[in-house]
Amino acid sequence: MKSPVIAVCLTTLITLSTPLIAADTQAPPAYTESQNTFNQLFQMRLAIQRSIGAFYMFNGQEQDQQYAKTADENAIQATRYVRNLTTPNSPSAQDLKAQLLNDVNAYSAQLDRLISAIQEQGYSDLQPVADLAALNSNILKNSEALVHVIGQEQHYTAPELTQLAREQSLLMQGIAADYAARSASVGASFFADGEKQPLDQLSKQFARNLSFLQEHPSNNPSTKQSLRAIEVKWRYIENSLKNYNENSVPFVIDKYARSITQGLEQVAAQYALLNI
């Protein structure tokens, strides 16, 4: 039978040791905060890309109301992500967050006006669409700048493969939005991300990055399987994107791009857990 004194001592030792062990296994608060901020900004950028892509689909696919709903819901999500961001410490980061919030609010208002105009008139003038694309571009640029400032401020950089998988998600969503913009006949100048790179070049960039991810030695069986599933879907639409001036298949591109983006989000989450 154990001595009561020894039992009490053991209980006390375990009680005292447990929080110390837990504290040692936790990441520093600033690091965790940076991870959350980076993820929120990534999700915000993805939502704003989905929003403008859905708007172009609405404008070009016989005003399908489901696309209008998707565009609006994603704009609301993007605004929520910005509002929920932890207030940065530096004045420059605070200014960027304030500008970002102004931009997403302006984007949402412009989007609502455009959808209402199309629903009432059956069309929209090109200049308001160009204004929406410009706001989209500003949001992407300011959010990227905010990521850079916060990363410097908190001495944090996202792991390489996690970051690349996220960039691939954004690139895929941007490609789909640009393709939808062309199909909606709003003009090749109105790109969702403000850039004027041809779709075939963007497609080649996506293919190179996907190959890099697949061939990286840090992959485990789970990430390899996820990337293989993404590759199968990518191969299905790759030629259509490279030959975008020949046959227009916006519904197919939109459907597969959404699935590829979701797959890449899953891969990014897997990489984040592995801290790679």
Secondary structure by P-SEA (a helix, b strand, c coil): cccaaaaaaaaaaaaaaaaaaaaaacccaaaaaaaaaaaaaaaaaaaaaaaaaaaaaaacccccaaaaaaaaaaaaaaaaaaaaccccccaaaaaaaaaaaaaaaaaaaaaaaaaaaaaacccccaaaaaaaaaaaaaaaaaaaaaaaaaaaaacccccaaaaaaaaaaaaaaaaaaaaaaaaaccccccccccccccaaaaaaaaaaaaaaaaacccccaaaaaaaaaaaaaaaacaaaaaaccccccaaaaaaaaaaaaaaaaaaaaaaaaacc
